[in-house]
Amino acid sequence: MAGVQNIVLLPYSFTVVRREIRQVRQVFYHVMLLNISVIIFAGSASAQFARITVEAGRHRRIDVPVSLSLMELSGQLPRTFALEEVEGSKRYPVAHQFDPVESGRICWIVHGTLKPGEKKVYEVVDKPTVFAKFSTVKTEQNESFLEITTGRHKVLRYNHAVVPPPAGKSKLYSRSGFIHPLWSPAGSVLTAMHPEDHIHHMGIWMPWTRTGFEGRGVDFWNLAEGQGTVRFVKYLSTTSGPVFGGFRAEQEHVVLDANNGDKVALDEIWDVRVYNVGGPEKDYWLWDFVSTQRCASDSPLYQFKYRYGGLGFRATTEWEGNNCDYLTSEGKTKIDGHATRARWCDMYGLLEGKYKGVTVMGHPRNFRHPEPMRLWPGDMEFIFFNFCPSQIDNWKMEPGQDYVFRYRFYVHEGKLDVEQAERLWYDFAEPPTVKVQKF
């Protein structure tokens, strides 16, 4: 009988259990919904750490690099976070990158167009960024040089190994610490190294010419008299990333003295950054060059008035005669440009049947901005450019003080669009305003 009771009661027991399970499931379901809602709500409130507003100001902006220090949020930020552009109810992931110089500063590109007075809004949120979806500017080096590339395309090469001069020329013309080649977006070489007419010209380089150090004259530029030179010392950092690729290199401006030994007059740091904008599909590169110089001892370096010295650019020898020219921000050319002052200068010419150019922009914080320029006049066959503050008057580099020279390079296919050059200069000189609001 007990067995029968068990048989009879078993179905009933399953029924009760199933009903109780359904009730438990319903309760559990509602509890889980409540918990999920709370989690989502809490997450949406706490996962957003800051709101960033980029304001165009009075200028039109297109694909402009910006940066912002998050040091005031450093105690609140997670180890990994994402930057998102907020447009109404929509969100778009934005590649960001930390500055290798200033801790806590992030850099990114404001993609698209901002008209004067417009703004874009971004938020820093608590979730990892999937950087694999973004293209990268790569920095790679070997025993001789470092190259910066985007995709399969080379942008520039920095030569850290000593490059000897052509056969038969003095070994004094050996140099390290310069950029060559600089490539156009289509792959054309736009610089020259050791050209026959001026063996000491080295692509893009920055020696001083007529100087005084500890009672003697020193020429770091022309090299032939063996008075001075500039040497690569070491890399301080190299960077690859979705916003920019670049390097920081230490260099020395050396006074050569066979009798008493060489002595360093200036310590210098180059900070070069190629931005992930433009490219071959848009026919331009954009990159920054910053040189920070400081006296290496208690001895000052005297800079005497002279027509050239400082940042130099020697163009390809394919730009020759009537197939090349200059255009400055003030409308000057090879006919009337030398010893004038300008915010930017474009060098351009025909290469492989097409026009290509390089625009060098000076920053308003540079010494003696707008800087005077050395432009080879019309009777010179080739293109050479130099921003030269020493053209104005004598000056002195004092020990214990940093001298910072900031330039932006716009490398383009085709002839220069002056309106675009003006816009790019304002991006550099008067960048968008970036504001942060903590949640």
Legacy VTK file of the C-alpha trace (Angstrom):
# vtk DataFile Version 3.0
C-alpha trace
ASCII
DATASET POLYDATA
POINTS 439 float
0.000 0.000 0.000
2.856 2.230 0.734
4.132 1.508 -2.716
0.763 2.442 -4.251
0.671 5.649 -2.255
4.085 6.437 -3.510
2.987 5.783 -7.070
-0.118 7.941 -6.653
1.604 10.739 -4.856
4.555 11.001 -7.235
2.738 12.785 -10.085
1.206 15.190 -7.586
4.621 15.897 -6.118
6.023 16.732 -9.568
3.081 19.047 -10.197
3.691 20.905 -6.974
7.387 21.108 -7.643
6.830 22.388 -11.185
4.421 25.069 -9.902
6.875 26.081 -7.218
9.702 26.156 -9.743
7.632 28.410 -12.018
6.955 30.741 -9.100
10.619 30.764 -8.144
11.570 31.423 -11.769
9.168 34.355 -11.981
10.507 35.841 -8.773
14.099 35.238 -9.916
13.322 36.759 -13.330
11.897 39.929 -11.783
14.772 40.178 -9.350
17.283 39.760 -12.179
15.527 42.405 -14.284
15.643 44.755 -11.332
19.284 44.012 -10.717
20.199 44.410 -14.394
18.327 47.704 -14.534
20.165 48.910 -11.459
23.488 47.806 -12.903
22.823 49.516 -16.242
21.632 52.656 -14.543
24.542 52.683 -12.158
26.939 51.903 -14.996
25.662 54.709 -17.184
26.024 57.119 -14.294
29.399 56.007 -12.973
31.139 54.794 -16.143
31.308 58.293 -17.622
34.215 60.069 -16.010
34.377 63.302 -17.953
32.854 65.260 -20.782
35.177 67.043 -23.193
34.096 69.888 -25.451
36.147 70.956 -28.461
35.212 74.407 -29.742
36.268 75.487 -33.220
36.522 79.141 -32.269
36.664 81.598 -35.145
38.305 79.251 -37.646
37.144 76.347 -39.783
38.684 73.013 -38.729
39.146 69.797 -40.677
40.752 66.673 -39.149
42.674 68.692 -36.590
44.953 67.181 -33.883
44.108 68.213 -30.310
45.186 67.226 -26.814
44.081 67.572 -23.202
45.627 66.924 -19.791
43.601 64.506 -17.648
45.853 64.870 -14.601
43.021 66.304 -12.520
41.086 63.091 -13.207
44.017 60.730 -12.671
42.729 59.470 -9.328
39.341 58.618 -10.815
40.243 57.072 -14.162
40.416 53.302 -14.609
43.536 51.693 -16.051
41.834 51.437 -19.435
39.175 53.754 -20.763
37.590 54.755 -24.049
37.054 58.108 -25.682
33.726 58.453 -27.487
32.316 61.206 -29.634
28.753 61.979 -28.568
26.286 63.144 -31.191
22.762 63.177 -29.820
21.926 59.592 -28.846
24.753 58.200 -30.969
28.271 57.385 -29.850
31.362 56.779 -31.946
34.663 55.342 -30.704
37.617 57.703 -31.087
41.257 56.633 -31.130
43.334 58.331 -28.478
46.958 58.175 -27.452
48.990 59.314 -24.473
51.610 62.002 -24.950
55.119 60.579 -24.391
56.320 63.863 -22.878
53.566 65.066 -20.563
52.123 62.433 -18.258
48.331 62.256 -18.305
47.890 64.180 -21.566
45.827 62.422 -24.227
45.893 63.245 -27.924
43.319 62.562 -30.629
42.085 63.787 -33.988
38.883 65.803 -34.301
37.716 64.113 -37.484
35.440 65.799 -39.967
34.660 69.477 -40.328
33.926 72.054 -37.641
32.661 75.379 -38.891
33.532 78.567 -36.978
31.580 78.625 -33.720
30.704 74.918 -33.818
31.772 72.320 -31.272
32.085 68.581 -30.746
31.454 66.669 -27.543
33.370 63.646 -26.283
33.126 61.516 -23.155
35.706 59.490 -21.267
34.025 56.194 -20.373
34.948 53.106 -18.373
35.542 50.497 -21.044
38.509 49.420 -23.134
39.084 50.846 -26.594
39.472 48.321 -29.388
42.475 49.902 -31.065
42.735 47.129 -33.649
39.983 48.812 -35.659
42.093 51.970 -36.148
44.965 52.427 -38.575
48.379 53.111 -37.053
51.330 55.378 -37.768
54.368 53.143 -37.258
57.885 53.969 -36.152
60.568 51.384 -36.935
64.340 51.583 -36.660
67.473 49.685 -37.590
71.173 50.272 -36.965
71.286 53.215 -39.382
67.985 55.081 -39.301
64.406 55.328 -38.084
61.455 55.474 -40.463
57.873 56.592 -39.914
55.237 54.994 -42.113
51.477 54.901 -42.522
50.279 51.640 -43.963
52.613 50.793 -46.844
53.651 54.413 -47.331
56.873 55.990 -46.059
56.689 59.500 -44.642
60.194 60.359 -43.419
63.520 58.914 -42.302
65.651 60.166 -39.402
69.320 59.214 -39.732
70.865 58.413 -36.349
73.982 56.729 -37.733
76.770 58.873 -39.166
76.362 59.240 -42.937
79.674 59.705 -44.776
80.000 62.238 -47.619
80.355 61.268 -51.284
83.671 59.758 -52.331
86.490 62.262 -52.510
84.937 64.743 -50.083
86.302 65.610 -46.645
85.191 63.380 -43.780
84.249 66.593 -41.982
81.049 66.466 -44.048
79.970 63.304 -42.213
76.770 63.929 -40.292
74.099 62.283 -38.174
70.898 63.664 -36.682
68.928 64.822 -39.729
65.832 63.910 -41.776
66.235 62.522 -45.286
64.392 61.380 -47.287
61.127 63.172 -46.797
58.636 61.487 -49.108
55.544 62.959 -50.728
52.238 61.084 -50.291
52.763 59.634 -53.773
56.228 58.382 -52.809
58.481 61.033 -54.393
61.653 62.073 -52.523
61.417 65.791 -51.737
64.729 66.395 -49.922
68.401 66.263 -50.929
71.430 65.035 -48.956
75.041 66.029 -49.754
74.057 67.769 -53.024
77.052 68.671 -55.198
76.549 72.426 -54.943
76.363 72.414 -51.115
77.832 69.187 -49.722
76.940 70.189 -46.140
73.176 70.339 -46.861
71.379 67.448 -45.160
67.664 67.299 -45.992
66.030 68.787 -42.893
68.504 69.777 -40.179
69.065 72.523 -37.609
72.608 73.784 -36.982
73.581 77.385 -36.192
76.047 79.212 -38.398
77.822 82.262 -36.999
78.213 81.751 -33.239
80.666 82.456 -30.438
81.585 80.011 -27.681
84.153 80.538 -24.943
85.997 83.191 -26.897
86.115 81.516 -30.315
83.952 81.557 -33.404
82.110 78.329 -34.168
80.258 77.358 -37.353
78.075 74.270 -36.804
76.574 74.581 -40.306
79.214 74.693 -43.039
81.491 71.987 -41.563
84.405 72.430 -43.972
86.606 74.329 -41.476
86.076 71.730 -38.786
84.805 74.194 -36.167
81.646 72.373 -35.124
79.044 69.774 -35.977
75.804 68.220 -34.676
75.621 64.586 -33.541
72.895 62.138 -32.604
73.244 60.885 -29.018
70.307 58.596 -28.214
66.565 58.082 -28.495
64.510 59.201 -25.521
61.362 57.529 -26.878
59.795 56.142 -30.023
56.044 56.008 -30.538
53.629 54.180 -32.819
49.894 54.676 -32.531
46.519 55.499 -34.052
46.930 59.255 -33.519
50.593 59.800 -34.351
53.918 58.065 -34.740
57.169 59.726 -33.868
60.334 59.904 -31.844
62.255 62.018 -29.369
65.993 62.127 -29.995
68.810 63.753 -28.062
71.480 65.565 -30.100
74.650 67.540 -29.316
76.008 70.675 -30.942
79.719 69.964 -30.628
82.652 72.385 -30.752
85.498 70.528 -32.458
88.952 71.017 -30.995
91.728 68.604 -31.941
94.132 70.056 -29.369
91.983 70.348 -26.249
89.226 67.854 -27.036
85.684 68.355 -28.315
83.177 70.169 -26.107
79.376 70.196 -26.249
77.957 73.711 -26.513
74.254 72.839 -26.816
72.105 69.903 -25.800
69.098 69.488 -28.078
65.969 67.329 -28.157
64.019 66.718 -31.340
60.348 65.794 -30.966
58.918 64.668 -34.323
55.279 63.543 -34.714
53.540 62.390 -37.887
49.758 62.603 -37.517
47.308 60.009 -38.735
45.513 62.411 -41.074
45.575 62.981 -44.805
47.572 60.248 -46.511
47.855 59.302 -50.182
44.082 59.279 -50.618
43.933 62.934 -49.556
47.314 63.933 -51.007
49.013 65.267 -47.886
51.038 64.493 -44.751
50.974 66.592 -41.596
53.752 66.433 -39.031
55.287 68.496 -36.252
58.915 69.256 -35.521
59.968 70.710 -32.145
63.577 71.450 -31.228
64.344 72.224 -27.572
67.868 73.571 -27.020
69.802 74.353 -23.847
73.376 75.349 -23.104
75.320 72.245 -22.115
77.538 74.065 -19.602
77.793 77.388 -17.782
79.050 78.971 -20.998
76.501 80.851 -23.155
76.324 80.514 -26.927
76.452 83.861 -28.703
74.431 84.106 -31.924
75.699 86.754 -34.316
73.637 88.410 -36.995
73.793 86.363 -40.193
71.657 85.540 -43.210
71.133 81.843 -42.410
71.251 79.365 -39.512
68.594 77.341 -37.673
65.956 75.104 -39.221
66.981 74.301 -42.784
65.246 72.515 -45.660
67.096 71.483 -48.820
64.787 70.363 -51.590
65.396 67.702 -54.195
67.736 68.802 -56.983
64.945 67.859 -59.403
63.448 71.213 -58.434
65.650 73.387 -60.602
65.422 76.677 -62.427
61.971 77.705 -63.636
60.153 74.542 -62.535
60.150 75.556 -58.835
59.425 78.512 -56.572
58.456 79.711 -53.097
55.246 81.245 -51.815
55.083 82.830 -48.362
52.113 83.768 -46.224
52.801 87.363 -47.280
52.722 86.502 -50.997
56.501 86.625 -51.555
58.374 84.399 -54.042
62.005 83.745 -55.051
62.045 87.207 -56.602
61.407 89.135 -53.374
61.153 86.610 -50.507
64.640 86.522 -49.017
65.047 88.316 -45.653
61.306 88.899 -45.348
59.256 87.555 -42.454
56.310 85.168 -42.716
54.094 82.806 -40.761
54.598 80.057 -43.335
56.503 79.374 -46.524
55.742 76.844 -49.251
58.447 75.325 -51.457
57.178 73.579 -54.571
58.191 72.309 -57.972
57.660 69.789 -60.730
58.667 66.228 -60.014
57.850 63.282 -62.243
55.651 65.622 -64.283
53.521 66.768 -61.328
53.665 69.610 -58.827
54.479 68.744 -55.221
55.329 70.938 -52.258
56.330 71.352 -48.623
54.896 74.108 -46.444
56.805 74.952 -43.252
54.832 76.824 -40.589
56.298 78.787 -37.700
54.590 79.005 -34.308
53.709 82.357 -32.664
55.685 81.359 -29.534
58.894 80.996 -31.526
61.674 83.484 -30.921
61.230 86.543 -33.143
58.026 85.281 -34.749
57.164 85.791 -37.557
60.698 84.653 -38.274
62.817 86.058 -41.084
63.720 83.605 -43.824
66.595 82.695 -46.059
65.141 82.008 -49.523
67.489 81.503 -52.428
66.777 84.288 -54.937
65.963 83.880 -58.613
69.590 83.571 -59.729
69.996 80.406 -57.625
69.066 77.229 -59.461
67.701 75.152 -56.573
65.354 75.420 -53.583
66.697 76.025 -50.097
64.695 77.380 -47.159
65.662 78.483 -43.663
63.763 80.124 -40.803
66.540 82.305 -39.340
65.964 84.507 -36.270
69.621 85.600 -36.444
68.890 87.701 -39.523
67.471 90.452 -37.305
70.295 91.021 -34.825
72.718 89.416 -32.391
71.270 87.380 -29.522
72.514 85.079 -26.777
71.509 81.641 -25.538
71.815 81.767 -21.752
72.677 78.746 -19.557
69.751 77.258 -17.650
67.138 78.362 -20.172
65.272 76.274 -22.734
64.965 77.632 -26.266
62.053 75.979 -28.036
61.468 76.158 -31.802
58.138 74.778 -33.049
57.303 74.048 -36.686
54.592 72.187 -38.570
55.160 70.588 -41.994
52.395 70.214 -44.563
53.616 67.945 -47.382
51.286 67.988 -50.353
50.682 66.809 -53.876
49.763 69.531 -56.367
50.203 73.271 -55.979
49.407 74.865 -52.652
45.844 75.864 -51.848
46.477 79.125 -49.957
43.138 78.959 -48.148
44.020 75.498 -46.860
47.501 76.657 -45.814
45.934 79.471 -43.808
43.495 77.086 -42.160
46.286 74.669 -41.252
48.423 77.463 -39.829
45.572 78.545 -37.561
45.114 74.914 -36.481
48.752 75.061 -35.395
48.922 78.594 -34.021
45.400 78.944 -32.606
44.128 75.380 -32.093
40.559 74.624 -31.040
39.682 75.237 -27.404
39.451 71.992 -25.439
37.508 71.990 -22.156
36.888 69.179 -19.683
33.992 68.787 -17.243
34.138 66.116 -14.529
31.033 64.043 -13.833
LINES 1 440
439 0 1 2 3 4 5 6 7 8 9 10 11 12 13 14 15 16 17 18 19 20 21 22 23 24 25 26 27 28 29 30 31 32 33 34 35 36 37 38 39 40 41 42 43 44 45 46 47 48 49 50 51 52 53 54 55 56 57 58 59 60 61 62 63 64 65 66 67 68 69 70 71 72 73 74 75 76 77 78 79 80 81 82 83 84 85 86 87 88 89 90 91 92 93 94 95 96 97 98 99 100 101 102 103 104 105 106 107 108 109 110 111 112 113 114 115 116 117 118 119 120 121 122 123 124 125 126 127 128 129 130 131 132 133 134 135 136 137 138 139 140 141 142 143 144 145 146 147 148 149 150 151 152 153 154 155 156 157 158 159 160 161 162 163 164 165 166 167 168 169 170 171 172 173 174 175 176 177 178 179 180 181 182 183 184 185 186 187 188 189 190 191 192 193 194 195 196 197 198 199 200 201 202 203 204 205 206 207 208 209 210 211 212 213 214 215 216 217 218 219 220 221 222 223 224 225 226 227 228 229 230 231 232 233 234 235 236 237 238 239 240 241 242 243 244 245 246 247 248 249 250 251 252 253 254 255 256 257 258 259 260 261 262 263 264 265 266 267 268 269 270 271 272 273 274 275 276 277 278 279 280 281 282 283 284 285 286 287 288 289 290 291 292 293 294 295 296 297 298 299 300 301 302 303 304 305 306 307 308 309 310 311 312 313 314 315 316 317 318 319 320 321 322 323 324 325 326 327 328 329 330 331 332 333 334 335 336 337 338 339 340 341 342 343 344 345 346 347 348 349 350 351 352 353 354 355 356 357 358 359 360 361 362 363 364 365 366 367 368 369 370 371 372 373 374 375 376 377 378 379 380 381 382 383 384 385 386 387 388 389 390 391 392 393 394 395 396 397 398 399 400 401 402 403 404 405 406 407 408 409 410 411 412 413 414 415 416 417 418 419 420 421 422 423 424 425 426 427 428 429 430 431 432 433 434 435 436 437 438
